[in-house]
Amino acid sequence: MRKILLLFTFMFGISVFSQIKVLKNESLVEIGKDNSVGLYKKDDTFTINYQDLNTANLNTFRSFSFKNLNGDVSGLYTMITNGFIDAPESNIILELPNDIIELHYEKNFGQPTVQFIQYINKNRKYVGKSQFLNKKQVDKVFGKSNGKAALYERSAAINNSNSSRPVTNSSSTAASPASSGKTKKTRK
């Protein structure tokens, strides 16, 4: 009887301490996604996730992040789409706080495509490669086709209007387009 009571107490004690509580991560917003490449936003930090095709294990997902200082997200989108129009002769190299990203352009079946090549922790030994994306897929990833591009454009306007000190862009070398000066009305 003692053993049964001890076993029952032990089982009850485990069930009380082994409860799993699922927390909802509400601050992460998906801007756009196509196949295995996606752009996500958390506060003013943007992250591009992709499935690494450079590894033998196809379940490896990698990401790189940068802040949207001075419209870097729009600048990156513009830089990528300009590469479709006038393909650069070599890879475009971008330095982020933690990684180095190369934009590799190539024609696949006569269509211009771009691939993200990530040097993880700025180390040339650890390389991640995304799938090749065409213009339509890039539009989808950057939220141009679903209307979510306004999320990063709005955060850049908020960052620029609320800053009381000059902002330096150490996050990336993406060219930032000139601000249009237009204000958008928000829906309630």
Residue pairs with C-beta under 8 A, 6 or more apart in sequence:
27 42
27 43
28 40
28 41
28 42
29 40
29 41
29 42
29 148
29 151
30 38
30 39
30 40
30 148
31 38
31 39
31 40
31 41
31 46
31 141
31 142
31 143
31 148
31 149
31 151
31 152
32 38
32 39
32 140
32 141
32 142
32 143
32 144
32 145
32 146
32 148
33 39
33 140
33 141
34 133
34 137
34 140
34 141
35 51
35 131
35 137
36 50
36 51
36 61
36 130
36 131
37 48
37 49
37 50
37 51
37 116
37 130
37 131
37 133
37 137
37 141
38 48
38 49
38 50
38 141
39 46
39 47
39 48
39 73
39 141
39 142
39 143
40 46
40 47
40 48
40 49
41 47
41 151
41 152
41 155
44 67
44 68
44 155
44 159
45 65
45 66
45 67
45 68
46 65
46 66
46 67
46 68
46 72
46 73
46 152
47 63
47 64
47 65
48 63
48 64
48 65
48 116
48 141
49 61
49 62
49 63
50 61
50 62
50 63
50 116
50 128
50 130
50 131
51 58
51 60
51 61
51 130
51 131
52 60
52 61
52 62
52 128
52 129
52 130
53 129
53 130
53 131
54 127
54 128
54 129
55 128
60 128
62 118
62 120
62 128
64 96
64 98
64 99
64 101
64 116
64 118
65 96
65 98
66 72
66 96
66 97
66 171
66 172
67 171
68 152
68 155
68 156
68 159
69 159
69 167
69 168
69 169
69 170
69 171
70 156
70 160
70 167
70 169
70 176
71 153
71 156
71 176
71 177
71 179
72 156
72 169
72 171
72 172
72 174
72 176
73 142
73 152
73 153
73 156
74 152
74 153
74 156
74 176
74 177
75 172
75 174
75 175
75 176
75 177
76 94
76 172
76 174
77 138
77 142
77 144
77 149
78 175
78 177
79 92
79 103
79 174
79 175
80 103
80 114
80 138
81 135
81 138
83 92
83 103
83 105
83 112
83 114
84 105
84 112
84 114
84 135
84 138
87 105
87 107
87 112
88 103
88 105
91 102
91 103
91 104
91 105
91 117
92 102
92 103
93 100
93 101
93 102
93 173
94 100
94 101
94 102
94 103
94 172
94 173
94 174
95 101
95 122
95 172
95 173
96 171
96 172
97 170
97 171
98 121
98 122
99 118
99 119
99 120
99 121
99 122
100 118
100 119
100 122
101 116
101 117
101 118
101 119
101 172
102 116
102 117
102 118
102 119
103 114
103 115
103 116
103 117
104 114
104 115
104 116
104 117
105 112
105 113
105 114
105 115
106 112
106 113
106 114
106 115
106 132
107 113
108 132
108 134
111 134
112 134
112 135
113 132
113 133
113 134
114 132
114 133
114 138
115 129
115 130
115 131
115 132
115 133
116 128
116 129
116 130
117 127
117 128
117 129
117 130
118 127
118 128
118 129
118 130
119 126
119 127
120 126
120 127
120 128
133 141
136 145
139 145
140 146
142 149
143 149
143 150
143 151
143 152
150 184
154 184
157 179
159 167
160 167
160 179
169 176
